[in-house]
Amino acid sequence: MKIKPLIVYVIILFIVIEGRSQSYLKPGLEQILNPIATDTICDFDVYIDTTHTFNFSGYKINDTINNIVLQSPNGENIDISSMLNQNKPLLIVSGSYTCDKFRNSIDLINNLVLQYSNYINIYLVYTIEAHPKPPEICPYTGSVFVPEQNIYENIFYPQHHTYEDRKKMVDTLLAERNVLFPVLLDDPCNTWWNHFGPAANNAYLIKPNGTVFYKEGWVGEPNGRLEQEIENLLQLLTTSIQEDNAISVKIYPNPTFSAIKIQSEFTPYSIELYNSDGMLINIINNITDKAFSLSLDNLNKGIYYCRINSKRYSTVLRKIILH
């Protein structure tokens, strides 16, 4: 995994402006809420994609998605609207343990979590089994289809017949694989699969306003662009933002020779100072003075980044030039 300087991503915090990044999702889908273990899994239609890309099912780029409620393994309801109201983009991948392509993509998704989890929310939605054991059919071919990798790894599991079956398969996934991302369950009538698929291992990168920025039919394919599109989205959000909170915080003089003054309309707040490599070199918490002086006398000349955090306004980031 390539390691990138923290400062590249610290700048992204500048996009989070309280009350500004709202999601405008379409109405919630009709679905089973608060499912119980004995709920029967609904029948589903076979979906055959002759292009083998899975780019034509579900939502398209620039579509506004519907709100949908998913369940955590412990039974908590989690809806997409709440995820997006955290003012972060959202990456949601679908998959099942019997899908060999999904299992092969776990390391890729884990790496995305390690690189970007502070800046986007990343989830897996567990859907119907892609390759259940015979004699049950594959939902994407209409026939029995067990990949060679499943045979080699001795992965033979039946299709879900109750919601408890689905939960057990999530438990199996978490026990057998190193998964760094939270897993959510599709409801017993497969609402996610029917509306965001059908697909065995697709992914949606969703902007904070609820529109699809990028969609990938197969995660981890050689022509996949998930990481690049995450970078593109974060860059877009960063460069398109207006400094709405500039009236709340002022930092001067800049450039400076020895110190900067922070003038904040609201208190308390905290100050974090980073060097040009993204290393945190100073932090001061719970400042109650509306005017505060921060000495830079012990620092070398160069570029620094000052981050101001307060509950009353969003994070403010400023580049400081020290002569």
LINDA-V884337 format. One line per field, one symbol per residue. phi: phi as a letter, one per 30 degrees, with the letter a starting at -180 (. if undefined). psi: psi as a letter, one per 40 degrees, with the letter a starting at -180 (. if undefined). burial: b if it has 24 or more other ideal C-beta (glycine too) atoms within 12 Angstrom, else e. A space follows every 50 residues. Layout:
BEGIN
phi = ???
psi = ???
burial = ???
END
This chain:
BEGIN
phi = .dccdedeceddddddceiccccbddedddadchdcededdddbddcccd dichcccidceidcdddbcccdecjddbcdedddddibdbcbccabdddd ddedcddddedddddbddbbcbbccdcdddbddecdcddcbibdbcdedd ddchcbbdddcbddedddddddeddcbdcccdcccddechddedccbdad acbbccdedjcddabbdbdidecdbeddddeddddddddcdcddcdddbb badadbcaabccccdbbdabbbccddciddcabbchdcddbbccdcddcd dlcbbccccaddbdecbbdcccd
psi = hhhiidddddddeeeghhedgiigiiiiihihifiidehhhiiiihhhhe efdfeeiaiiheihiiiihihideehhhidddddeefiihhhiiiidehd dddeeddddddddddeeeeihhihhhaihdgiiieiiheedeihhhiddd ddefghiiihdiddddddddddddddihheiihihiidefdddddebhid fiihhhideeihdihhdhheideifdddddddddddddeeiigdededhh hiihiiddiihhhhdiiiiihhhiaeeehheihhifhehdhhhhhedeii iahihhhhhieeiihhhhhhhh.
burial = eeeeebbbbbbbbbbbbeeebebebeeebebbeebeeebebbebeebeee eeebbebbbeeeebbbbbbbbebeeeebbbbebbbebbbbbbbbbbbbbb bbbbbbebbebbbebbeebbbbbbbbbbbbbbeeebbbbbeeeebbbeeb eeeebebbbbeebebbbebbebbeeebebebbbbbbbbbbbbbbbbbbbb bbbbbbbbbbbbbbbbbbbbeeebebbebbbebbeebbeebeeebeebbe beeeebeeebbbbbebbebbbbbbbeeeeebeebeebeeeebebebeebe eebbbbbbbbeebbbbbbbbebe
END
